[in-house]
Amino acid sequence: IINSLFFKIKQLGSQIFLWLFSKFFTWVIVLTLSLRKKKRMSHDNGIGASGKVTIVKDQKFPAHEFFEPGRVFPARIRHASATFLDDAMSCIRSMSIKFSDANFKSPFDLEMNTGEISLFWSAWSFWKFAQLRQEKYGVEYIDYYKKYPEGLIGAKVALRRDPNSFHDLRYYAKTPFKFKGKDNIDRYVKYHIKPFDEIPETGIMKNISNVDAGNQRISPDEKRGRNYLKEEYEHRIKINGAKYMLQIQTRIAQDDDDQNIFNNMIPWDKEAHPWYDLAVIEVEKTLDWIESSKTSFSLNNMPKSLGIIPAKSIYDFNSLNYMRAHSETARKARLLAYKLFGYPTEIPNNDDRNSENWSKIQKNNRSKMIR
């Protein structure tokens, strides 16, 4: 009885610490990025768009009341590069989607990045990832990769250099979510987005060295501008639109599940847990800079039966999604900063490359004007 009581107290203490840790991290973001710099946590360099999502009729995944066959939602998506403001740099690329055409309110949101595995795997490892970041002129995370070689492997898989288009890439929500369908069976799921017409993925770096993984600077002979991906995507949407397939991967929850099934560094076996088509995403128009800036996504925007999996500590693999879900204050602070201080200017297409900060770009622009 005493051992059982001690275990429960210890477990409760770990959960309380996770809550405090998540709140602390959120307020660090609020004070250093959201209010002071009017920035997102990492994906400032992006473009928003709107269209619709249609749930597929021929479903091979377990039935769920939210994903009714043929159901249509208005949609808003946002593509971005993290963390720099230069599309030509070696960056992780992202696609976020909400099942509504609104700035925030939505019945279902997803946030996804390139690469089937990640650079961090828990709230604690993400903290180390942020803590050991030492960016200088487009070179960063060298110390983190040395200390955590798993993160280096993730970087080599997730980074994309010189992709032809945001539309060409594959995006993954790597940490699993809950799924309780009409059969009332508890499951876990992962989500994945690919181009509808199965065009080859571009921007994948082959045989990338450890040094090159940390060097995200543009290539010395780069001819494309800082905004080439956003410009290409805007042109693509005006001419033909863009079409994607959202897919789902499921597995039944077991009492004795190995915790590694929640580890976003270990993909699920595709034969045992195949990807099934879930919904067709059709993008019809891009949003202007202000509307793109206001568009925000949240893992709290989900039905309870499809929400995040509870986490027990900062070392729990599910603590990543837990921490993301607790970052609402940072989003609200950024939107407040827009109202108080105005929106950041659009990213200029000039020669000041390898930058992550608007103030540096604007300072360089002013210096050139003086000269």
C-alpha positions as semicolon CSV with decimal commas, in nm:
position;residue;x (nm);y (nm);z (nm)
1;I;0,000;0,000;0,000
2;I;0,281;0,240;0,093
3;N;0,467;0,167;-0,232
4;S;0,149;0,216;-0,432
5;L;0,078;0,547;-0,257
6;F;0,438;0,662;-0,312
7;F;0,412;0,577;-0,683
8;K;0,088;0,774;-0,720
9;I;0,237;1,076;-0,544
10;K;0,545;1,058;-0,765
11;Q;0,330;1,030;-1,076
12;L;0,118;1,326;-0,970
13;G;0,434;1,527;-0,903
14;S;0,562;1,451;-1,254
15;Q;0,233;1,564;-1,408
16;I;0,231;1,885;-1,206
17;F;0,589;1,956;-1,310
18;L;0,495;1,898;-1,675
19;W;0,212;2,150;-1,639
20;L;0,443;2,405;-1,477
21;F;0,712;2,339;-1,736
22;S;0,467;2,392;-2,023
23;K;0,339;2,716;-1,871
24;F;0,694;2,837;-1,809
25;F;0,800;2,762;-2,166
26;T;0,489;2,935;-2,302
27;W;0,565;3,249;-2,104
28;V;0,925;3,247;-2,223
29;I;0,786;3,254;-2,578
30;V;0,535;3,526;-2,484
31;L;0,803;3,756;-2,340
32;T;1,084;3,693;-2,588
33;L;0,899;3,642;-2,918
34;S;0,523;3,703;-2,912
35;L;0,503;4,045;-2,747
36;R;0,849;4,181;-2,805
37;K;0,906;4,071;-3,164
38;K;0,551;3,988;-3,283
39;K;0,678;3,646;-3,389
40;R;0,548;3,291;-3,391
41;M;0,750;3,030;-3,208
42;S;0,927;2,920;-3,527
43;H;0,722;2,931;-3,849
44;D;0,705;3,303;-3,933
45;N;0,803;3,267;-4,298
46;G;0,480;3,140;-4,453
47;I;0,184;3,186;-4,682
48;G;-0,181;3,114;-4,608
49;A;-0,453;2,992;-4,841
50;S;-0,815;2,878;-4,833
51;G;-1,027;2,612;-5,000
52;K;-1,214;2,304;-4,887
53;V;-1,169;1,958;-4,737
54;T;-1,379;1,662;-4,851
55;I;-1,379;1,340;-4,646
56;V;-1,337;1,041;-4,879
57;K;-1,640;0,821;-4,939
58;D;-1,453;0,493;-4,986
59;Q;-1,312;0,456;-4,634
60;K;-1,074;0,179;-4,531
61;F;-1,003;0,317;-4,184
62;P;-1,237;0,261;-3,886
63;A;-1,557;0,467;-3,906
64;H;-1,567;0,788;-3,704
65;E;-1,859;1,028;-3,661
66;F;-1,644;1,333;-3,738
67;F;-1,506;1,185;-4,059
68;E;-1,842;1,103;-4,216
69;P;-1,802;0,989;-4,581
70;G;-1,846;1,279;-4,824
71;R;-1,857;1,545;-4,552
72;V;-1,725;1,881;-4,675
73;F;-1,557;2,151;-4,467
74;P;-1,431;2,495;-4,564
75;A;-1,058;2,497;-4,501
76;R;-0,760;2,717;-4,445
77;I;-0,400;2,602;-4,480
78;R;-0,061;2,761;-4,422
79;H;0,274;2,658;-4,564
80;A;0,590;2,783;-4,393
81;S;0,963;2,742;-4,354
82;A;1,122;2,715;-4,010
83;T;1,297;2,914;-3,875
84;F;1,447;3,154;-4,124
85;L;1,288;3,420;-4,347
86;D;1,464;3,292;-4,659
87;D;1,293;3,025;-4,870
88;A;1,624;2,926;-5,035
89;M;1,784;2,818;-4,707
90;S;1,790;2,459;-4,588
91;C;1,481;2,448;-4,365
92;I;1,213;2,222;-4,231
93;R;0,895;2,302;-4,425
94;S;0,547;2,281;-4,279
95;M;0,182;2,254;-4,369
96;S;-0,092;2,335;-4,119
97;I;-0,460;2,288;-4,189
98;K;-0,784;2,386;-4,019
99;F;-1,125;2,252;-4,115
100;S;-1,270;2,605;-4,134
101;D;-1,202;2,927;-4,322
102;A;-1,136;3,132;-4,010
103;N;-0,841;3,294;-3,836
104;F;-0,856;3,050;-3,545
105;K;-1,190;2,888;-3,464
106;S;-1,212;2,539;-3,610
107;P;-1,345;2,190;-3,529
108;F;-1,019;2,025;-3,634
109;D;-0,659;2,148;-3,681
110;L;-0,337;1,969;-3,774
111;E;0,022;2,094;-3,774
112;M;0,272;1,898;-3,983
113;N;0,635;1,915;-4,092
114;T;0,853;1,752;-4,355
115;G;1,030;1,429;-4,269
116;E;0,885;1,115;-4,117
117;I;1,087;1,162;-3,797
118;S;1,162;1,467;-3,586
119;L;1,459;1,645;-3,427
120;F;1,323;1,605;-3,070
121;W;1,094;1,356;-2,900
122;S;0,967;1,498;-2,570
123;A;0,911;1,828;-2,391
124;W;1,249;1,790;-2,224
125;S;1,437;1,719;-2,549
126;F;1,262;2,016;-2,711
127;W;1,380;2,236;-2,426
128;K;1,738;2,118;-2,486
129;F;1,688;2,178;-2,858
130;A;1,590;2,540;-2,787
131;Q;1,851;2,586;-2,515
132;L;2,143;2,465;-2,729
133;R;2,048;2,666;-3,036
134;Q;2,334;2,898;-3,124
135;E;2,241;3,059;-3,454
136;K;2,501;3,263;-3,640
137;Y;2,444;3,367;-4,001
138;G;2,236;3,061;-4,083
139;V;2,444;2,804;-3,894
140;E;2,275;2,657;-3,587
141;Y;2,219;2,351;-3,364
142;I;2,579;2,228;-3,399
143;D;2,609;2,175;-3,023
144;Y;2,267;2,009;-3,004
145;Y;2,353;1,763;-3,281
146;K;2,681;1,675;-3,108
147;K;2,509;1,609;-2,776
148;Y;2,199;1,442;-2,920
149;P;2,288;1,246;-3,237
150;E;1,925;1,133;-3,268
151;G;1,838;1,495;-3,343
152;L;2,103;1,502;-3,616
153;I;1,943;1,199;-3,780
154;G;1,605;1,374;-3,762
155;A;1,749;1,688;-3,921
156;K;1,892;1,493;-4,213
157;V;1,548;1,341;-4,273
158;A;1,337;1,656;-4,223
159;L;1,540;1,939;-4,377
160;R;1,459;2,039;-4,735
161;R;1,687;2,250;-4,956
162;D;1,568;2,410;-5,281
163;P;1,231;2,233;-5,317
164;N;1,043;2,327;-5,632
165;S;0,723;2,401;-5,442
166;F;0,554;2,366;-5,104
167;H;0,305;2,153;-5,295
168;D;0,564;1,886;-5,386
169;L;0,649;1,794;-5,028
170;R;0,523;1,534;-4,782
171;Y;0,415;1,645;-4,435
172;Y;0,374;1,441;-4,116
173;A;0,206;1,493;-3,779
174;K;0,461;1,268;-3,615
175;T;0,339;1,231;-3,258
176;P;0,018;1,019;-3,247
177;F;-0,331;1,127;-3,140
178;K;-0,636;0,955;-2,992
179;F;-0,900;0,799;-3,215
180;K;-1,222;0,658;-3,072
181;G;-1,456;0,568;-3,358
182;K;-1,808;0,437;-3,390
183;D;-1,701;0,092;-3,269
184;N;-1,594;0,253;-2,937
185;I;-1,247;0,094;-2,959
186;D;-0,953;0,303;-2,837
187;R;-0,696;0,359;-3,110
188;Y;-0,396;0,578;-3,184
189;V;-0,351;0,754;-3,517
190;K;-0,097;0,949;-3,717
191;Y;-0,165;1,188;-4,005
192;H;0,019;1,254;-4,330
193;I;-0,034;1,486;-4,627
194;K;0,098;1,433;-4,980
195;P;0,023;1,590;-5,320
196;F;-0,288;1,435;-5,472
197;D;-0,120;1,351;-5,802
198;E;0,180;1,174;-5,640
199;I;0,442;1,401;-5,798
200;P;0,800;1,330;-5,678
201;E;0,915;1,508;-5,365
202;T;1,183;1,769;-5,425
203;G;1,437;1,929;-5,192
204;I;1,554;1,604;-5,028
205;M;1,925;1,619;-4,950
206;K;2,109;1,291;-5,012
207;N;2,424;1,187;-4,828
208;I;2,416;1,506;-4,622
209;S;2,717;1,541;-4,392
210;N;2,699;1,624;-4,022
211;V;2,843;1,968;-4,094
212;D;2,596;2,042;-4,374
213;A;2,303;1,949;-4,149
214;G;2,392;2,240;-3,923
215;N;2,468;2,482;-4,207
216;Q;2,135;2,609;-4,334
217;R;2,274;2,900;-4,536
218;I;2,173;2,948;-4,898
219;S;2,399;2,786;-5,157
220;P;2,687;3,008;-5,275
221;D;2,549;3,008;-5,630
222;E;2,183;3,055;-5,531
223;K;1,990;3,251;-5,795
224;R;1,639;3,233;-5,652
225;G;1,507;3,506;-5,423
226;R;1,419;3,499;-5,058
227;N;1,049;3,453;-5,137
228;Y;1,066;3,211;-5,428
229;L;0,855;2,938;-5,261
230;K;0,579;3,176;-5,158
231;E;0,579;3,339;-5,501
232;E;0,568;3,001;-5,676
233;Y;0,281;2,887;-5,456
234;E;0,081;3,203;-5,516
235;H;0,130;3,163;-5,892
236;R;0,036;2,793;-5,875
237;I;-0,289;2,867;-5,693
238;K;-0,387;3,144;-5,937
239;I;-0,332;2,917;-6,238
240;N;-0,442;2,569;-6,127
241;G;-0,500;2,563;-5,753
242;A;-0,343;2,289;-5,542
243;K;-0,473;1,950;-5,437
244;Y;-0,356;1,721;-5,155
245;M;-0,451;1,391;-4,996
246;L;-0,472;1,372;-4,618
247;Q;-0,403;1,019;-4,497
248;I;-0,443;0,838;-4,166
249;Q;-0,257;0,552;-4,001
250;T;-0,428;0,364;-3,715
251;R;-0,343;0,108;-3,448
252;I;-0,549;-0,040;-3,165
253;A;-0,446;0,067;-2,815
254;Q;-0,329;-0,209;-2,582
255;D;-0,275;-0,210;-2,206
256;D;0,081;-0,336;-2,252
257;D;0,178;-0,107;-2,541
258;D;0,548;-0,036;-2,576
259;Q;0,597;0,337;-2,509
260;N;0,803;0,363;-2,826
261;I;0,485;0,359;-3,032
262;F;0,445;0,722;-2,916
263;N;0,806;0,810;-3,006
264;N;0,804;1,040;-3,308
265;M;1,156;0,922;-3,392
266;I;1,023;0,574;-3,477
267;P;0,775;0,550;-3,769
268;W;0,507;0,285;-3,745
269;D;0,542;-0,020;-3,967
270;K;0,353;0,059;-4,288
271;E;0,259;-0,302;-4,356
272;A;0,110;-0,356;-4,012
273;H;-0,042;-0,006;-4,005
274;P;-0,095;0,110;-4,366
275;W;-0,174;0,466;-4,466
276;Y;-0,538;0,508;-4,573
277;D;-0,690;0,801;-4,761
278;L;-0,887;1,027;-4,527
279;A;-0,969;1,352;-4,708
280;V;-0,900;1,552;-5,022
281;I;-0,774;1,907;-4,965
282;E;-0,835;2,157;-5,245
283;V;-0,675;2,500;-5,222
284;E;-0,848;2,771;-5,426
285;K;-0,691;3,105;-5,332
286;T;-0,403;3,246;-5,133
287;L;-0,448;3,491;-4,847
288;D;-0,289;3,832;-4,825
289;W;-0,005;3,897;-4,581
290;I;-0,224;4,031;-4,300
291;E;-0,476;3,746;-4,318
292;S;-0,193;3,491;-4,333
293;S;-0,036;3,651;-4,024
294;K;-0,363;3,635;-3,830
295;T;-0,422;3,268;-3,920
296;S;-0,332;3,043;-3,627
297;F;-0,365;2,674;-3,551
298;S;-0,407;2,476;-3,229
299;L;-0,411;2,111;-3,127
300;N;-0,692;2,209;-2,892
301;N;-0,910;2,248;-3,202
302;M;-1,009;1,881;-3,213
303;P;-1,301;1,666;-3,100
304;K;-1,226;1,490;-2,770
305;S;-1,231;1,153;-2,946
306;L;-0,950;1,273;-3,176
307;G;-0,747;1,485;-2,931
308;I;-0,401;1,462;-2,783
309;I;-0,290;1,164;-2,576
310;P;-0,235;1,246;-2,206
311;A;0,128;1,282;-2,097
312;K;0,274;1,181;-1,760
313;S;0,600;1,373;-1,745
314;I;0,836;1,600;-1,939
315;Y;1,011;1,284;-2,064
316;D;0,690;1,127;-2,195
317;F;0,682;1,112;-2,577
318;N;0,328;1,256;-2,567
319;S;0,451;1,561;-2,375
320;L;0,535;1,729;-2,707
321;N;0,171;1,755;-2,808
322;Y;0,079;1,837;-2,449
323;M;0,319;2,134;-2,456
324;R;0,192;2,247;-2,797
325;A;-0,166;2,236;-2,672
326;H;-0,069;2,456;-2,375
327;S;0,083;2,733;-2,591
328;E;-0,242;2,926;-2,646
329;T;-0,116;3,221;-2,441
330;A;0,170;3,277;-2,686
331;R;-0,070;3,290;-2,980
332;K;-0,295;3,539;-2,801
333;A;0,004;3,752;-2,705
334;R;0,122;3,767;-3,066
335;L;-0,221;3,877;-3,187
336;L;-0,230;4,138;-2,911
337;A;0,110;4,265;-3,025
338;Y;-0,028;4,304;-3,376
339;K;-0,310;4,524;-3,243
340;L;-0,080;4,731;-3,023
341;F;0,223;4,769;-3,248
342;G;0,106;4,676;-3,598
343;Y;0,183;4,381;-3,820
344;P;0,538;4,290;-3,923
345;T;0,618;4,404;-4,275
346;E;0,617;4,153;-4,558
347;I;0,951;3,981;-4,610
348;P;1,140;4,193;-4,866
349;N;1,293;4,024;-5,170
350;N;1,638;4,182;-5,146
351;D;1,999;4,070;-5,106
352;D;2,010;4,049;-4,725
353;R;2,004;3,670;-4,705
354;N;2,020;3,399;-4,435
355;S;1,813;3,603;-4,191
356;E;1,558;3,504;-3,927
357;N;1,474;3,851;-3,804
358;W;1,276;4,131;-3,969
359;S;1,455;4,395;-3,761
360;K;1,791;4,289;-3,906
361;I;1,652;4,303;-4,259
362;Q;1,496;4,645;-4,205
363;K;1,815;4,774;-4,038
364;N;2,021;4,661;-4,338
365;N;1,770;4,822;-4,574
366;R;1,795;5,154;-4,388
367;S;2,177;5,138;-4,397
368;K;2,171;5,087;-4,775
369;M;1,936;5,383;-4,817
370;I;2,172;5,605;-4,612
371;R;2,470;5,496;-4,819
